[in-house]
Amino acid sequence: MISKNKILVVDDAKSVAGHIKGLLIPRYTAKAVYSGEEALEILPSFMPDLVLLDTVMTGIDGYEVCKRIRESGSFGFMKIIMISSRKTLEERLRGYEAGIDDHLGKPFEAEELLAKVKVFLRLKTVEDQLHELNAKLNDQVKLRTAQLLDAEKMAALGRHAAGIVHNLNNPLQAILGVTQVLAVKHPRSKDILSLETAAIQMRDIITTILTASRKQSHEHMVDIDLNQVVCEQVELFKSNQFFKHKIQVDMDLEPLPPFQGIYVHFSQCMGNLLKNGAEAMYASTTRRLSISSRQESHGITISISDTGTGISEEDHKKLFDPFFSTKPLVAEGDTPTGTGLGLAYCKEIIESYGGRILVDSKSDKGSRFTIRLPVNTKA
């Protein structure tokens, strides 16, 4: 069986080059050239693992060929064995200084040549494998470092958020109290009902953040109807005049099994995705928000699609990074703004339940966000 290793024989004596090539052919892929110039020309395309190089040649000699190979830096761990009739220590040292890996004197024994070839090809294979492993480890270190930085950002945000939301409790209780009084006086007012629903949701969000900061969020796990969460969020957004009058909402919701989780986690996620979809269509002539749910073999799938501006390939890579947003932080009028936290929060929450959030989007073609969750209902 012929090895995949490739060997280039360089010798201006065609009989010698042919003899060496003949020794190699049964085991390796070998080529022979007859000058230093030919060797330098064929190297980039042939990319041998090992070069058997004569010292004294017409034109560019072996030392110069070796020197140019090493200086180019384009041939990785390619091995070079110099085969020469010059056997003095001075000549060998000159070769090592030029960059050879070993030296073999002429005349040579075929067994010694093949043994050296085998040793240095094995060495190159190991060095290639180590280089590949090192590259993979570097990529993994970079990825893990980025993950740790993102986690630290979210942890810092959580610590600050806990302090901020604690101070929001008192004014929110006042708002909720007034809306509940108004709801009693005007029980048929949809606007007051929407205001009360929004205030209750804010209260639940604040409670969840504070509870999570005390590491007690597991106490609030309940069976959730995810379709109901979607419907409630859509109804809540209808209090927004742009959403209510300028966006067509199409819903195709199939029955789903109950999902064990914290309700406010999913109300926030659905709310963030609906908000993003609506705001992506701010400048669109066609504004259609399509929402679907399915129970599939892998679990539960919920998709939210819009006909908005879409996401560029460059922004797609950073979409779930904390604090990254394609929208400005502040803007005039009713132009959508963003903090870059909504999608990062959604990704963190969905993944904490063993799920995934996927995005399919192209510039000016709209976007589709898909949540996939495993069925986790208790038996």
N, C-alpha and C positions, 0 to 999 in steps of 0.2 A: 504494500500500500504506500503510495507516494505521500509524503508529508506536505502540509500546506505551506511550510516554510519556503521562502524564496531566497536564492543565493545568486549573486552576481560575481562572475569571474572576470578579472581585468588583468590581461597580460599581452604584451605586444608580440610575443612568440605564439603564433596560432597553434602550433603543435602542443605547447604546454597548456594553453587555455583549453584546447580540445581534450587533452588527457584529463585535466582536473574536472571539466564538465562531465566527462564520461564516468568518472568515479561518483559523481553526485547524482546523476540523472535517475538511477534506480530508486533513490530515496527522497529526492527533493526536486522542486522546480528550479531549474538552473538556466542562466543565460551567460553567454560569453561575449565580451567586447575586447577590442585590441588596442585601445589607447585611452589615456586619461580623459581626453576630450569626449570620446564616445561614452565613457562612464558617467561623466557629469551630465551629459545630455539625456541619458536613459534613466538615471536615478529617480527623478520626480515622478515618472509614469510607472516604472517597475516597482519602486519602493521595496527593495530587498530587505530581508531581515539580517543578512550577513553579506559582507563584501570580502572576497579573497583577492588581495591587491598586490600586484608586482611592484617592486621598488623602482627599477631602472627601466624607463620607457621613453621612446621618442616623443618629443613635445612635453606635455605636462607629466611630470614624474609622479610616482606613488605618494611621496610625502606631500606634494602640493594638492593632489586629489583629496587625501585624507584631511588636510587642513581646511579646504573649502567645504567639505562635508560637515565638519564640526562647527565651522563658523556660521554656516547657514542656519543651524538650529531647526531645520525643517524635517529631519529624518529620525526624530525620537531617539530610541535606544538601539538604533542600528549598530551592529557589531562589525569591526574591521580587523581582519587578520592579514598581516603583511607577509607575503611569501617572497623571500629574497635570497640571492646567492651571497649577499653581503651579510656576514654573520658576526662581525665584530661588535663589541659592547657599545662602541660609539654609534654605530649604525642603528642598533636596536634602541638605544636611548633617544636618538633622533626621531625614530618612528613613534615611540611612546609620547614624546613631546608634541608631535603632530596630531596625536589623538588615536593611535591604533590601540586595540585591546590585547593583541598578542602577536607574536612573531614566529614564523616557521622558516627554517633554512632550506635552501635548495642544495642538493636533491633531497627529497623528503620521502618518508614511507607512507604509503596510502593509508595504512591503519592509523598512523598518528594524525594525518590530516582529517580523516573522518571522525576520529575521537575528539579533536579540538572543535570541529564543526558542531558536533552533537552537544558538547559542553556549552559553547557560547550561544547556540540556539535555545538551549534550555534556560540559560541565564537571561536572554532577551525576553523569553516568554514570561518568566517570573517578574521581571522589571515592568513589562507591559501590564501585567495583572495588578501589580502594586500601584502603578500610576492610575489605572482605571478605578481601583478601590479608593485611592486617595481623593480622586475627583468626586466620587460618589459621597464620600464622607464629608468633603467640603460643602457639597450641595445640601446634605442633610443638616450640617451645622448651620448653614445660612438659613435654611427653612426653619429649623428649631429656634434659632435666635429671633427670627421674625415673629414666630408664634409666641415666644416668651414676651417680646416687646408688646405685641398686641394684647396679650393677656394682662400685662402690667398696666397698659393704658386703660383697659376695661376695669381692672381692679381699682385703679386710682379714681376713675370716673365713678365707680360704685361707692367708694368711700365718701367722695364729695357730694354725690347725689343724695346719700342717706342724710347728710346734714342739711342739705337744701330742702329736701321734701319734708323733713320734720317741721321746718318753719312755715310750710305751706298749709299745714293741717288746720290751723285756726281760721284763716280767711276762707278756706274751702268749706269748713263746717258752717260758716255764716252764709255762704252762697247756697249750700245744699239746704239749709233751714228755710231760707226765703223761697227757693224754688218749690219746696214741698208745701209750703203755705199757699203759694200761687196755684199749685196743682190741685189743691183742695178747692180753691175758689173757682178755678177754671178747668175742670176735669176733661174738657173736650179739646183743649188747646194742644195741638201737636207740637208747636214751638216750645211750650213750657215742658211738655213731656220729654222732648229731645234734650232740653237744657238739664232737666233732672237726671236723665240717663247719662249724659256726659259728666255731670258732677259726681254721680255715683261711681262711674268708671274711673274718674280721677282719684277718688278716695281709695278705690281698690288698688290702683297702681301704686299709690303712696304707701298703702299698707303692705303690699308685696315687697317693695323696695326696702322698707324698714325691717320687715320680717326676714328677708333674705340676708340683710346685713347682720342679723343675729343668728344666721344659719339655722332657721327653723321653718324654711319654706316647705319641707316635706309634709308638714301638718295639714296643708291645704290641697292635697291631691284629691281630685274628685273625678267622676265620670263626666266627660265633656262631649256634647254634641257639636262637632266642628262645623256642620252645616248651619246650625243655629248661630254659632259665633259669626260666621260669614254674613248671614242675613241681618243680624243685629248691627254689625259694623256698617253694612250698606245703608240700613235705615238711619243710622246715626249720621252718616255723611250726607244724607238728603237734607239736613238742616243747612248745608252749604249750598248757596244759590247756584254757583257755577256747576257743582256736581249734580244738583237736582234738575236744572233746566238745560244744561248743555252737553251732558254725557249720557249716552245710551248704555244701559246696563243689561247684559244678557247673562242669565244664570242657568246652568245645567247641573243641578246637584242630585247625585244619586244617594240612596240611603247608605249611611256609614255606621260602623260599629262604634260604641262609646269609646272614648280615648281617655286613659288615665293621665291627668296632668293638673297643672295650676291654671285655672280659667283665665286669669289676667295675662298670663304669658301669651296665650293664643289670641286673645282679643287685641293685644298690642301688636303682635306679628301681623295679623290680618289687617288691622288698621293701618299699619305702616305700609304694607304692600298696596292696599287700596289707595292710600294717599299718594304714594309714588306714581302709581298708574294714572291717577287723575291728573296730577301735576305734569306728567310727561306729555299730556295731550293739551296743555294750556294753549299752545300756538298752532295746534293741528286743526285742519278743516273737518276731518272725520274724527269723531270722538266716540269710540266704542270700547267699553270695558267688559271683557268676557270672563266669567268665573265658572269653573267646573270642579266637580269632585267625583272621585271614583274609589271603589275598593278593588284593588288588584291583587295579584298573587303575592307581591312583596309587601303589601300593606295598604296604606291610604295615600292617595295622591290628590292634591288640591292645586289648581292652576289659575293664575290671574294674568290675563293678557290685555294689552292696551294697543292703541293705534297711534302712539306718540312718536317722539323724535328718535327713539331708540338710543342705543349706547355704542359708542365707538369702540373699536378693538383695543385701543390703548387704555380707555377708561374701564373696559371690561375686566382687566387684570387687577384693578384696584378697587373694584366695586364694593367689596365687603370689608375693606380696610376701615378701621375706626377713624372718624374725622375726615374721611374723603367724601366729597359730594360734588356732583356736576352742577348743583345749584348754588347761587351766592348765599352767603350767610345773612345779608341784609339786602333789601331791594325796595324800590319805590312802588307805591300802589299795591296791587294784589298779585304782583309777580311772585311765583313760588320761590321759597327760600329753603335752605337745608343746613343741618349741622353735621351730616355725615355719620350719624349714630344709628339711624333707623335700621338700615340693612345689616350693619354689624351686630346690632342687638338681635335681629331676626335669626341670623346665622348661628349665633351663640346659643340662643334658646332652642332652636330646632335640633341642633347637633347634640344638645344636652339630653334630648329624648331619644337619641339614637337615629335621628333622621338626617335628611339632607335638604338643602335649598339650592335649586339649580336655576340658571338664567340662560335664556336663548334670545339674543337681541342683535339687531343690525341697525346702523344709522339710518334714520328716516323710514324704517320699516316696522317700528314698534318693538315691544318686548313681551316676553312671557316668563313669569316667575313660577316655578313649580316646587311645592313642598311635598316631600315624600317621608312618610312616617311609618314605622312598624306598628302592627296591631299589638297593643299592650294591655287589653282589657283583662282584668282578673277573672279567673275561671269561677 
